[in-house]
């Protein structure tokens, strides 16, 4: 692996593998050729690949040309998770691949780039980044996320930010619930296996019209929806399922993937028909609401 490839790989995960040249070749992805991440076994040719690599590719296997099908490779996942690694952001943490992977997204040495303004070139660690937002972009932040208390009537508070009530495309007033999703409290378009059949009103699944508000609020591109827990989920073409990548089991490197969905994404995938009229066909999120 070249230095450029190594930087791209470790930068994606925030993980720097130690003694990478000693890792067996069978623990490398058949597609990207790097150490396999969230490994799955391709049933067509019995090789290992990163689950993301498989889902990002065409429906046919690049190795043998047969239709892609796979299963979770449990033992290889454990083997990769036990490899020695260090944090790629320079904090000095040395542990297992699994532990460093969990640590990396919240590492205090991680550098953030500012996108509050198109011409802003600031980049810095979290503490400096927060201070930069306060000093350079306070007006922008206040305009986008806040309003004076005396102007607040029945606004909703979510993660410290205020969002206004909105009418969904059915004409029903919707409000932000405790999950950060919009809910109108009305009966949903189809039966739900995990809820009482109503949209919210404070948590759980929402109707298709309110899901359209979620997608518009977060300006999500095609192929993204928000599951019942308020986590953004991405459509994976290989499996034709939505998954969010959120950690499922504490202490283990087990995340929500198409082969092992979290409860929120399992519910989302079982309810896709509900969202087609308002949000669009499966795998796309830029549909027009057809209820009005």
C-alpha positions, 0 to 999 in steps of 0.5 A: 500500500502506498503512503497516499493510500495509507493516509486515505485509509487511516483518515477515513477511520481515524485509525493507524494500524501498527505492524500492518505488513504482518496482517494476513493477506486473507484479512484484506478486502478483495475490492479495495485491497486494504485491511477489511473493515466490517468484513462480510463473506461473499457467498459467490466466491467465498472471499472477504470484503468490506461491507461498504465496498460491497454496497457501493459497487454494482450488483455483480461480484467483481471477482467472479461476475455472479450476483452479489450475496454475502453474510456477516463474517463474525470471526474475521470481524473479531480478528480485525477488531483485535489488531493493534492500532493507534489514533491517527489524530496524534493523541497518543492512544494505542489500543485495539482496532475496535477501541481506537475506531470508537475513540477516533470520532470524538478525539480531542486532537481531531481537526474540524474545517469550518463550513459556516461561510463559503469563504471561511478557511478556518480549521482547528481542534474542537475547542478552538473550532467552537470558539471560532464559531462564537467569534466569527459566525455568531450572527449566522448561527443566531439567525439559523438556530435561535430566536428571542424568548419573547417571540417564542410561542410554541416553538420546539427545542431540540439539542439546544436549537429552536425550530419552528412548527411547520405544516407538512404536505398534507396540511397538518401542523408538525412539531419537532419531537424528542428524537429531532424528527417532525411529528403531526400526531395523525394516523400513518399511511400504513400499519407500523409493527413497532408503534401505535400507528400514529405519527409520533407525537413525541418519538418513534416513527413518523408519517411520510409527509413528516419524513419529507419535512425531516429530509428537507430540514437537514437538506439530505441528498438522494439516498438518505432518510432519518430513522425512528431514533433520529439518526440519518440512514443511507441507502446501500445499493448492494443490499437495497437497505438503509443503514446508519452505521451507529454502534449497536453493542457497547464494548464491541465493534458492532455497528448498524450495517445492512446485514446487522441492522439496528432497531431504528433502521430495521423499522425504517426498512420495513416501512419504506412503502409508507414514504414513497408517496411523499419522499420518493422511490426507494434509494431516493429522497427528492420526491414530490409530495403527492398527498396534496 
